[in-house]
Amino acid sequence: MSYLQFKGKRIMPYSEPTDLAVVACPGGESFANEVITHLRHMYKHRFSLKSDVISKRYNLEKEALVQQINLDNDLRTSDLCIRGMVDKYRAPQFKVNARFTYFANGEFKCELNECIRGKDVFIVQDVENHEPIALNDGKNKLSLSVNDHVMCLLVAIDAVRQAGAKQITLVLPVYPYSRQHKKKGREGLTAALLGHIYESMEVKRIITLDLHSREIVNAFSHTHCENLHASYQIIRELSRVIDLTKEDLVVVSPDTGAIDRNKFYATGLKKPLAMIYKERDYSIVTQDAKNTNIKSIKLLGDVKGKVAFLADDMLGTGGTLLKAMSFLHDQGATKVIAAISLPFFTGNAVQLFDEAYEKGLFYRIIGTNAVYHEELLNKEWYISTNVSGLFANVITRLHHGQSLSDLLDNRTIIDKMIKASRPSETKDEQAADPMGQNQNNCDPVV
C-alpha cells in the first residue's frame, strides 16, 4: 500500500488529480471564478504544509517527497500521466469545461466537455445576476431573468447527473424564490417547490447565504441545506468604516422581521439595540422604492447623536430601507450605515440611493458579492465585502468530510475581533483570516 493511501482513501488529495469539480452556470461564472481562486490558494498552502511536516517527520527530502507524490498520482491516474513538472506542485484545475447554449425560443442546453464521472461536483449559480452575460461561445450577450437562471441551473444539474457525478452540491449565494415561503391564502410555496425539484434530481446538498426564512430548510427530506451568514465579513468592513472603540454606535432593526439578525449584531458588538416599527396599509401593493405601503414609522430607542447601524438580509427596490434611513437621519443620527447580505437593487434603486446619498440621508451601505452588480462597485456610498472565501472554506470542508460548526456559528471569531479592536491590519493578519474574507486567504482549514 502506498504511503499516500489508507483503506482506499487518499491521504494527500491536495494536488492534481482531485475529485472536486466546479461547474459554473453563466450567471455564476464570476462568483465561481473567485471561489476557485480561493480553492487554489488553500490547496497549495495545505499541500506545502503537509509536505513540510511529512518530510521532517520521516526525514525525507522535500523535493524527493513531492516527486514521489507526483509519481504516485501518475501511476493511479486514468490518463497516461498528468501534465506538469514531476518535481513541482501540480495545482488542481477544479473548473469543469462546460458549454451553455441559449436557443432563440428561450431554451437552454448544458454540455460538459470533460469527464466528471465519480467526482464531487459543485454547481455555482447566481440567480440575481442581471448583467449582460455572454452565451453561445460569446456570440450573444443577454440579461437573464431569475427564471432563466433557474432553468439554466436545472439543465446543468441534469447534465452533471447524466455524466455520472458521484455527488452534486448546489452553490447558490441567493436561494431563488426565498420570499415565497409562507402560505397565507390560495398561493404556492415556491421556495419549497424548488427544493423538492432539486431533491428529486438527486442534489445532496445546497450551500446558500442568509436564507430569507429558516422555514425553507424544513422543506427538504434528504437534501442538506447549509445556510451561511456574512456577519463576520460585514463587521470587518464596519470596523474599517468607523472606529468601534470610539464611536457611539446603536444597532437598529429596520423592522420586526429583522429583530433576530440585529440582536445578533448588537450582542456581538456589545451595543444597544433599537427598533423601527412601521405601520403598513396592506391594501396597497408596493410598486417601487418611492411608492410603498408604509403609512407611519416609530422608533423604539434613541439614535440622537449616535451612529445608527441597520442590518437586513436582502434589498429589492430599497423603499423600506430608504424610509428607515431618512427617518433615522431626522431623529438625529450622526451617521446611518446599513448592511445588506443580498443587495439586489432592482428597478431604479441605485438612482434613488444616489439621490438619498447626495442629501446626506445615509453614510455607507455594506453589501456582499453574493449578487454580481457592476454598477454598485463604482459608487462612493457602497462597500462590497467578499464572501467567496467563506464559500470556498465550506466547499473544502464538505468535500473532505470536516466540521462546519465554526463557519456556521461565527460568534467566537467575531468576539475575538471585537476584543482586538484594531482599526487596521497587517497583511500577515489578513492572510490568517479564518473566515475567508480576503482574496489571498491561505488559511489551512481543509
VOVO-767478 format. One record per residue: residue in one letter; z, x, y of N, C-alpha, C, CB in turn. Coordinates in pm, whole numbers, plus 50000, padded with zeros to 5 digits. Glycine has a CB too. Layout:
N
aZXYZXYZXYZXY/...
***
This chain:
446
m500005008449880500005000050000500005008850126501234990550000/s499155005450222499105012950347500395011050426497895008450432/y500785021550502501985020250584501775010350698502385033750641/l500545005550714500274995550817500334981450761498914998050879/q500644980250631500694967150569502044965150500499534965350469/f502484952750499503704949450427503594935050382504974951650515/k503554933050249503424919750193502204912450248504674911650220/g501114919950265499864913950309499744911950458499694900950243/k500784915350537500754913350682500514926650753502064906950731/r499794925850864499534937950942500774941351024498304936051033/i501194953951016502364958151091501994961651234503014970051022/m500794966951254500394970851389499094963951427500234986151398/p499124950851456497904943451487497604943451637498024929051438/y497754955051702497584955551847496324963051888498794961951910/s495434965051794494174971451826493074963851753494174986551786/e491854967751778490724961551711490674966151566489404964951783/p490534957251466490264942951480491544934751496489494937951360/t491424923251561492534913951574492044899951541493144914551717/d492944891551490492544877851459492934868151569493154873451327/l493254873351687493504864851804492194863851883494674870651894/a491734851651904490454849551973490624839052082489364845151874/v489894840952193489954831852307488554826252333490504839052434/v488454812952334487204806252370487404799852506486794795452262/a486574803452603486694798252739485654787352762486524809552842/c486134775252790485224764552834484754767952975485924750452830/p483624762353021483104765753155484134764153266481914757353186/g484924753453264485914751353368487064761253362486454737553361/g487374766053242488504775153224488124789753219489214771753100/e486884792953253486404806853246487234816253332484934807453290/s487494812553455488244821253546489664823553496488274815153687/f490344812753456491714814053409491754822153279492354800153388/a490794819753190490744827053064490564841953086489614821752976/n489714845653182489494859853212490774866653260488394861353318/e491564859553340492814865253388493814866653273493404856553499/v493874856653186494764857353070494374869052981494724844152991/i493084870952958492604881752872492934895252933491094880552849/t492864896453066493254908953132494694912453099493064907953285/h495574902653104496984904753069497124908352922497814892253101/l496394901352836496474904252692496094918652662495574894752614/r495074923652728494634937352705495704947352748493324940152779/h496324944852864497404953752910498564953452812497884949553050/m498934941652767500074940152677499814947152543500384925352653/y498624945052488498314950952359498244966152367496994945352306/k497644971252474497554985852489498944991852505496674989552610/h499774985452585501134990352606501924989952475501854982052715/r501794979052401502534977652277502064987852173502394963552223/f500754989852166500204999752073500715013652106498654999552077/s500695017152234501175030352277502655031952246500915032352427/l503435021452273504875022052248505175023852099505555009252301/k504505015852016504775016551873504305029851813504095004951801/s503145034651856502645047251802503545058951844501195049751849/d504095058251966505045068652010506295068651922505435066552158/v506845056951900508075055751822507845060251677508595041351825/i506755055551617506485058851477506195073751459505315050551425/s505435079451552505115093751540506375102451548504115098051649/k507325098651635508575106151646509485103751527509295102551776/r509545091151485510465087651377510065094051244510535072551360/y508765095051219508295100451092507695114451108507265091251032/n507925120351225507495134051250505995135751225508285143851162/l505225126751285503775127051273503145130151408503235113751217/e502045137451406501285139751529500685126551576500175150451506/k500845123551704500375110551753498865109051738500765108651899/e498115119951766496665119251755496235116351611496025132251803/a496935122851517496605120651376496995106551333497315131051288/l498115101551387498555087951355497545077651404499925085251417/v497075079251528496095069951583494795070451502495805073251732/q494405082551461493195083851381493375077051245492825098751363/q494585078251188494845071751060494825056451073496205076351004/i495325051551186495285037151212493845032251220496035033751342/n493005039751293491605035951306490875036751172490915044951408/l491235046851090490645048050957491015035850872491105061050888/d492275032250877492735020650800492015007950845494255018850815/n491835006350975491114994751028489654994850984491204994351180/d489025006650985487625007650943487455004150796487105021750970/l488435008050716488345005450573488494990550542489405013350498/r489284983650622489574969650591488714959750667491004966850619/t487914964350763487054955050837485894950450749486534961650966/s485424938350776484274933250701482984939850746484174918050716/d482994945850866481834953450914481844967350851481834954451070/l480754974750869480724988450819481824996850883479354994750844/c481954995351014483015002151088483144995451224482735017451103/i484204999251296484484993351427483995002851536485994990251444/r483374997451637482895005851747484055012451820482064997551846/g483805024351871484825031551945485125045051882486095023351954/m485815053451958486145066851911487195065951799486665075552027/v487145075251706488035074651591489445079351623487465082951478/d489625086951733490945092451766491535086251893490845107451783/k490945075251939491445068552060491785053952029490395069352174/y492575047952116492935033852101491705024952118494015029952203/r491565015452030490435006152035490954992552082489735004951897/a490624989052204491134976652262490424964452205490984976952415/p491164954252166490524941752120489754935052233491584932052063/q488704928052197487894921052297488474907352330486454919552249/f489054900652232489674887552245488664876352272490704887752355/k487824878052373486964867052416485794864852321486444869652556/v485594852452282484504848752192483254845752274484894836552103/n482144850952229480864848352296480434834052264479754858652252/a480564825252363480224811052342479204806552447481494802252349/r478344797552407477324792252498477494777152509475884795752448/f477594772452632477724758052658476444752952723478974755152749/t475874742652664474634736752715474934723052773473564735652603/y474394720752893474534707652959473164701152961475114709053105/f473054689452899471774682452893471634672853011471644674752760/a470394669153039470104660953156470784647353152468624659053168/n471084642453033471734629353022473254630453028471324622552892/g473764642553051475204644353067475944649152944475794631853110/e475234651252833475884655852710476134670952715475024652352589/f477144675352637477474689452626477294694052481478924692152674/k476994706652467476964712952335477584726652344475504713752280/c478404730152244479054743252240478544750852117480604741852237/e478104763152139477664771852030478464784752035476144774752040/l478994788951920479714801551909478764812051854480974800151818/n478594822851930477604833051894478204844551813476964838552018/e479424842851763480024852851676480994846051580480754863751759/c481334853151475482164847351369483634846551411482044855651240/i484244835051389485674833351416486414828451292485894823451533/r485784829451177486374824251054487714831151027485414826350934/g488744822951004490054828250972490854833251092489914839250877/k490364830751214491054835851333491964825251397490044840751436/d492914830151472493824821751551493174819951688495284828151563/v492574808251712491724806151829492464798151937490434798751789/f492394803252061492974796652177491814792252267493974806052254/i491694779152289490624773652373491184770652511490004760652309/v490594776652614491084775352752490184766052831491164789152821/q490804756152898490044746952982490854742853104489614734552901/d490244743453221490834738653346490114725953385490744749553461/v490704714453354490034701653375489964697753522490734690753296/e490704704653608490684701453751489854711453832492104700953804/n489064719253765488174728653834486924721253879487794740753742/h486834718654009485694711154063484764720054145486194699654148/e484924733354130483994742654193482674742554117484604757054198/p481544746154182480264747054111480344757053995479124751054209/i479934752853876480044761053756478644763853701480924754153648/a478404776253663477114780053607477014775353462476894795353616/l475964767853430475734762853295474324766353252475974747553288/n474064764953123472714767653068472254781753103471694757353122/d473124791453072472834805653098472554808353245471634810153014/g473264801153332473134803553476471984796353543472994817853500/k471244788453467470094781553525470504769753613469164776853415/n471644763953584472124752353660473544754853710472074739553575/k473854749653828475204750053882475644735953912475284759054009/l476744731853849477194718153863478684717653888476844710053738/s479104707653966480524704753984480884693653886480854700754132/l481774696653794482084687353686483334679153716482274694953555/s483344666953665484504658153680485524661253571484064643353675/v486694655053581487714656553477487154651853343488994648653512/n486444640653344485864635253220484854644953158485204621753246/d484044651453243483094661453194483854672853126482224666953310/h484914677653192485684688753137486354684853004486744693353237/v486864672552997487504668052873486484667552760488164654152894/m485294662252788484254661452684483814675452643483044653352735/c483714684352739483364698352710484424704652619483214706552842/l485684701452645486784706452563486674701252420488144702452623/l486364688452406486274682352273485154688452189486064667252286/v483994690952252482894696952175483224711452139481554696352255/a484014718152224484434731852193485404731852074485094738452316/i486354722352074487284721251961486514718951832488294709751985/d485534709951837484774706751717483974718851669483834695051743/a483394726351762482614738251724483514748651659481914744251847/v484704750651717485654760451661486134756051523486854762251757/r486404743251508486854738051379485764739551274487274723351392/q484514736051311483414737151217483134751651178482164730851276/a483494760951267483224775151242484284781651155483134782651373/g485304773951113486274779151017487474786251076485604788150927/a487884782651197489074788951256490304785651173489274784251402/k491194795251160492424793051084493354783551157493144806351057/q493384784551290494324776751370493744774951510495714783651376/i493944763151569493414760151702494564756751796492384748451696/t494594763551910495574760752015494824758052144496584772552032/l495214747552215494594744452344495444750252456494414729152363/v494814757252548495474762552667494984754252785495184778052689/l495804744552826495434735152931496434736553046495404720452877/p496134744853147497054745953260497364732353322496464755253366/v496374723353320496574709453363496284700353245495654705853486/y497284692453207497064682853098496324670753155498414678653031/p495114667753106494334656753165494984643153145492944656553105/y494844634653246495354620853246496874620253230494684612953134/s497574630653275499024631053256499754620453338499554644853293/r499104614853440499754604453519499644590553455499154604053658/q498834589753350498714576953279499554577653151497194573753246/h500864576753171501784578753060502784567253045502534591853079/k502774557653138503704546353130502924533253122504644546253253/k503384524553035502714511553019503504501153097502604507552868/k502924496553207503574486553291502964472653276503504490853437/g501794472153219501114459253202499984460753103500574453953337/r498864454253131497704455053041496914467653075496804442353054/e497474478853037496834491753065497034501152947497394498053194/g496184511152941496254520652830497164532452861494874525552796/l497584539152755498354551552767497394563052738499594551652668/t496594566452839495514575952818496014589852786494624576452939/a497154593852842497714607052811498004608052662498994609552892/a498574597452605498864597252462497574596152380499804585552428/l496604588552431495324587052361494664600652339494384577852440/l494624608752445494024622052432494814630552334493954628952569/g496134629052337496954636452242496624633052098498414633752267/h496374620252071496014615951936494644621351896496024600651926/i493744622251993492414627851966492524642551929491484626052088/y493304650052007493494664351977494104665951837494404671152083/e495084657551809495784658551681494834655551565496974648951678/s493964645451584493004641951478491984653051455492294628851512/m491804661751556490854672851544491534685551496490164675351678/e492754684051444493484695051381493944705751479492644701351275/v494184701751604494774711051701496244712851666494604705851848/k496654725151646498044727651604499004727851721498134740751528/r498544732951837499474734851947498754733352081500154748651938/i499474728752181498954727752319499914735152411498784712652364/i499354743652496500144750752597499724745352732499954766452589/t500654739952807500334734152938501424737553039500174718752927/l501204733653164502134737053272502644724453339501444746353375/d503964723253350504614712553425503994698753399504554715653572/l504184693853278503734680353246504324670253343504104676653101/h503514660553382503984650453478505144642353421502834641053516/s505184640853289506274633553225506564639353088505924618553214/r507854640353056508234645352924507854635652814509744648052920/e507574623152850507204613152751505934616952675507024599752817/i505074624952740503804628652678504044636752551502934636652777/v505064645252552505384653452435505684644652314506574662752464/n506264632852338506624623852229505424616752166507604613552278/a504234618752225503044612252173502494619152048501964611852279/f503004631252020502474639051908503344637551784502354653751947/s502674637251669503384636851542503454650751478502714627051446/h502344658051483502264671051417501954682351515501204670751309/t501194679551618500834689851717502054693251804499664685051806/h502254706151827503344710651911502844712152055503934724151859/c503654708152151503304709252293504304718252363503254695152361/e503834729752413504684739052485504494736652635504344753852447/n505524731152699505454727752841506084738952923506154714052870/l505254747052988505734758453066506094754253207504684769553068/h506864762753274507274759953412507024772253499508774755853418/a506594769753622506254780653713507384783653811504984777353790/s508614779153780509734780653875510024795253909510974774153818/y509974803853809510254818053835509224823953932510254826053703/q507934821453905506884826753992506984821054133505504823753933/i507334808254143507444801854275508614807654354507614786654259/i509754809654288510914815354357510624829554402512164815054266/r509874836954321509484850554362508694850354491508674857454251/e507734841054500506934840054622507794835354738505754830554602/l508704826154713509584821254818510444832554874510484809854765/s510914841354785511754852554830510964862554913512364859654710/r509644862354901508814871154983508474864855118507534874654908/v508504851555121508194844355245509404844355339507744829955215/i510594841955282511814841755362512884850255293512324827155383/d513874854455368514994861955314516034852055264515614871755421/l516154850855133517054840955074518514844055100516814840154925/t518804856655135520204860355161520624857155304520414875155134/k519674855155395520004852955536519634838955586519294863255620/e518534833455534518074820555583518984809255533516634817955538/d519214799555621519964787655583518984777855520520694781155708/l518954777755388517954770255313518554757755250517324779055205/v517824746755253518214734655183517034729955100518694723555283/v517294726854974516254721754884516184706654901516544725554734/v514974701454921514784687154946513864681354840514204684755088/s514344671154771513494664154675512604654454752514344656654567/p511264655354738510374646654816510444631954777508954651454801/d510974628954658511174615154615512134614954497509814608354577/t512454603054450513414601854340512854607554209513794587254321/g511544607054193510934612054070511024627154054509514608054064/a511194634354166511234648954162512654654454172510384654754274/i513654645754156515034649954179515474660454077515964637854173/d515094658953950515494668653848514904682353876515074663753709/r513634682553915512964695153944513644702454060511474692653977/n513934695154166514544701454283516014704754261514394692454403/k516664697154175518044700554138518064713954066518654689554048/f517044716553985516924729453916516824740854017515704729453822/y515964738954120515814749354223517104751054303514644745854317/a517734739954337518974740754415520064748054337519454726654454/t520144745354207521134751954123520824766854109521204745353984/g519544769954085519154783954068519324792054195517724784754023/l518994785954309519114792854438520514791954497518114787154536/k521344783254434522704780754483522674776054629523564793554471/k521844765854652521654759954785521914744854777520224762854840/p522214738554890522454723954889521174716254859523024719355024/l521364704154807520234695554770520234682954854520284692054620/a519094679754913518904667354988517774659554922518594670155139/m517584647054965516534638954905515914629655008517094630854786/i514614628054997513884618555081513694605655001512514624455129/y514084594555061513884581654996512774574255069515204573354995/k511754569954995510594563155054510574548555012509274570155014/e510414539955109510224525855080508714523155077510944516755186/r508244517854964506804515954946506444501054935506314523354822/d505224498054978504654484654959503624485754847504014479055092/y504014481754725503154483654610502004473654604503974482854485/s501924464754703500734456054710499554463654770501044443554794/i499844475454826498804483754886498514495454793499234488855028/v497234497954765496824509154681496484521054771495614505354590/t497084532554743496834544654822495364548654811497744556254777/q494714550354926493304553954928493094568754955492574545755032/d493864574255050493754588355084495074592855146492564590955182/a495094605255197496334611055248496874603755370496124625455281/k496004597255447496464590355568496844575855539495384590755676/n496144569655446496374555555416497164554155286495044547855407/t498474555555295499334554455178500084541255183500314566355171/n500864538555078501644526155074503094528355115501584520154933/i503384539955178504744542955224505014535655356504944558255240/k506094527655360506424519855479507514526555564506874505955439/s508514532655501509584539155576510164550455493510684529055616/i510744560355563511324572055498512734574255550510444584655521/k513654577455459515024580555497515444593555428515994568955459/l516344601055494516804613855441518264612855400516624624955545/l518544616955277519914617855229520294632555230520074611555086/g520924636955338521254651055354520984655455497520464659655255/d521054668655521520874673955656519964686155651522234677755719/v518914686355734517994697755741517914703655882516604693655695/k518674698455975518594703056114518974717756125519484694656204/g518064725756182518304740056200518204748056071519644742156259/k517644742055967517564748755837516114749555789518434741455734/v515904758455691514604759155623514604748955510514314773555569/a513634739855511513544729555409512524733855303513144715855471/f512944733355178512074737255065511904725354972512664749454988/l510664721154949510354709954861509564714854742509584698854935/a509784708954627509014712454508508544699854437509844721254412/d507294700154391506754688854315505784694254211506044678454408/d505434685854113504594690854004503124691054039504804682353882/m502634681154115501224680854148500964674954286500464672854044/l499834678654343499434673654474497994668754464499574684654584/g497784655854488496454650054484495854649354623496484636054421/t495884637554682495384636054820496344642154920495154621354853/g497614643654882498584650354969499274641355070497914661055042/g498994628455066499574619455165501084619055161499044605655145/t501644618455042503104617955028503754630555083503504615954882/l503204642055049503784654755095503634656355245503134666455023/l502494652255301502284653455445503314645155522500864649055483/k503564633055474504564624555541505944630555529504544610455484/a506254636155413507564642155391507764654255481507734646155244/m506764662655492506874674755575506964671155722505684684055550/s506174661355765506234656855904507614651055935505144646355932/f508154643655841509474637655857510564648355869509784628355740/l510504658655783511494669355787511384677455916511334678455665/h510164679255964509954686156091510594678256206508434688156118/d510424665156203511024656556306512554656356296510484642256296/q513064658856176514514658956155515154672156196514834656056010/g514334681556243514874694056298514804706156207516244691856334/a514064705456096513924717056008513164728156082513184713155877/t513674740456073513014751756141511714755556072513954763956146/k511704754855941510504757555861510474747655745510474772355809/v509284743355710509114734655593508174741755496508544720455634/i508684744455377507914751455274507864742755150508544765455240/a506674741255094506504732954974505984741454859505544721255002/a506394737954739505914744654617505284734354527507074752154544/i504034736754485503294727454401502774734854279502114720854480/s503164730354160502714736954038501224734854014503504731853918/l500734722554040499334719154014498684714254143499224708353903/p498124723354223497554719754353496114714654341497604731654448/f495934701554325494594695854311493844695754444494684681654255/f494514691054551493914689954685492594682354675493704703954748/t492654670054631491454661854614491044655554746491694651054509/g489784650954751489254644554872489244654154990490084632154906/n489734649155105489764657455226491164663055252489304649255347/a491914665455145493294670055157493384683455231493924671355020/v492494692655201492554705955264492404704655415491454715155207/q491484696455460491274694355604492514688355669490064685255628/l493134678755602494334672455658495504682155666494724660355574/f495624690955569496684700955574496394711455681496864707655437/d495124714355703494754723355814495244717655946493224725555819/e495004704655967495404698156090496924697856104494854683856095/a497624695255994499084694955998499664708756027499644689655865/y499024719055974499504732755997499324736756143498754742655906/e498204732856201497944735756343498974728956433496524731356381/k499484717456389500514710256465501904715856439500474695456430/g502014725356346503304731356316504214722856230504004734556441/l503624713656153504434704656072504994711355947503614692556031/f504384722255904504914729755790504574744455807504344724255656/y505234752855725505074767355736504174772955626506434774155732/r504504770055501503714775155389503734765155272504234788955343/i502674765955190502624758755063502384769154954501514747655063/i503254769354855503124778454742502554770654624504504785054705/g501414775054574500784768554459500444778654352499524761054502/t500114774054233499754783054124498244783254104500454778853994/n497784793054028496354793853997496014785953871495944808453979/a496894776453835496594767653722495374759053752497804758753689/v495094756853881493894749753925493044759454005494254736954010/y491774760853967490894770054037490354763254163489714774753945/h490704768754279490334762554406490064773654508491454752854456/e488804777654522488444789054606488814786954752486974791954594/e488604774854802488824772054945490254774754986488454757754977/l491204771654900492614773354934493004787954954493484767354827/l492354796854881492734810954885492494817255021491964818654780/n491664811255103491364816655235492224810655346489914814255267/k493144801855310493984795155409495254803355437494364780955361/e495574804755564496774812255604498034805555553496834813555757/w498024792455544499224785055506499424783855355499164771355565/y498454788755278498544787155132498824800455064497244780955077/i499774800254971500124812154891499894808754745501604816754917/s499074816654678498794814254536499624823754451497274816154506/t500364818154358501134826254263500464825554126502604821554255/n500404836754058499624837853935500474834953813498994851653925/v500074825153733500804821553611500034825553486501074806553609/s498924832653502498144836553384498924846253296496804842853426/g499774854753358500594863853279501604856453194501314873553370/l502144845553247503084837253172502384831353049503654826053261/f501174826253069500414820652958500074831452855499134813953008/a499734843552903499414854452811500634858052727498924866752888/n501814858252790503044861052716503284850652607504244861352812/v503074838052641503274827252544502264828352429503154813452613/i501024831252462499984832552360500324843652260498624835252424/t500734855252310501044866352219502264863152133501284879252299/r503264856652191504454853352114504154842952006505564848352206/l503344833152039502954823251939502134829651828502154811852005/h501224838351868500344844951770501134853551673499284853351841/h502184860151723502974869251640504244862651587503324881751718/g504374849451605505494842251548506834845851608505544844651403/q506874847651740508114851551808508644840151894507884863851894/s509884841451937510564830952012510014829452154512054833852018/l510014816852201509594813852339510774809852428508544802552338/s511974810552376513134804852444513284809752588514384808152368/d513194822952609513434828052744512264825552838513714842852737/l511114821452784509974817852869510014803052905508654821252799/l510484794752813510574780452840511784777052925510624772652709/d512874784352906514094782452986514374795453058515314778152896/n513874796453183513924809153255515084810053354512644811253328/r516144802353331517264802353426517954815953434518264791853387/t518024822953320518704835953319517994846053406518814841253176/i516654846953392515894856753470515874852953617514464857953416/i515874839953647515944835553786517284839353847515724820253797/d518344837453770519684840953818519784855853848520754836953715/k519214864153763519224878653786518454882253911518634886053665/m517314875253932516504878154050517244874354178515174870554042/i517924862954177518654858654295519814868154324519184844354276/k520514872654220521634881854239521174895154296522364884154108/a520004899554250519474912054303519164910954452518214916254227/s518624899154492518374896154634517664907554705519674893054706/r516644912454640515894923354705514674917454774515464934254601/p514464920554902513344914854975511994920254932513524917155120/s511994932454880510734938454837510974946054709510144947754947/e509884949054638509984955654510509044967454503509714945954398/t509434976954420508564988154397507544984354291509355000654356/k506534992554276505514989954175506104990554035504364999954187/d507054999654014507675000653882508424987853847508625012553877/e509104981953948509854969553924508904958153894510734966154044/q507774957853965506804947153942506184948353804505724947454048/a505944960653759505344962553627506274958053516504964977053607/a507574957953545508544953853444508854939053447509814961553461/d508094931353526508314916853540508184909953405507314910853640/p509264904353351509224898553218508564884953211510584897553165/m508244878853324507664865353320506164865353344508334856553422/g505554877353356504104877853369503594873853504503494869253267/q504314877053613503874873253746502744882253794505024873753844/n502814895153761501894904753819500644906553734502584918053837/q499564909853800498294911453730498344923053631497174913653831/n499114933353661499154945053575500394945253487499104957553658/n500854933653450502054932853366501804939253231502484918353349/c502674948453193502564955053065503874953852987502194969653083/d504614943353013505914941852950505774940452799506644929753008/p506544948052720506394947752575507074935652512506954960252515/v506464924052527507094911952476506504907452343506974900852577/v505374913252302504724908252181505294914852058503214910552187/
***
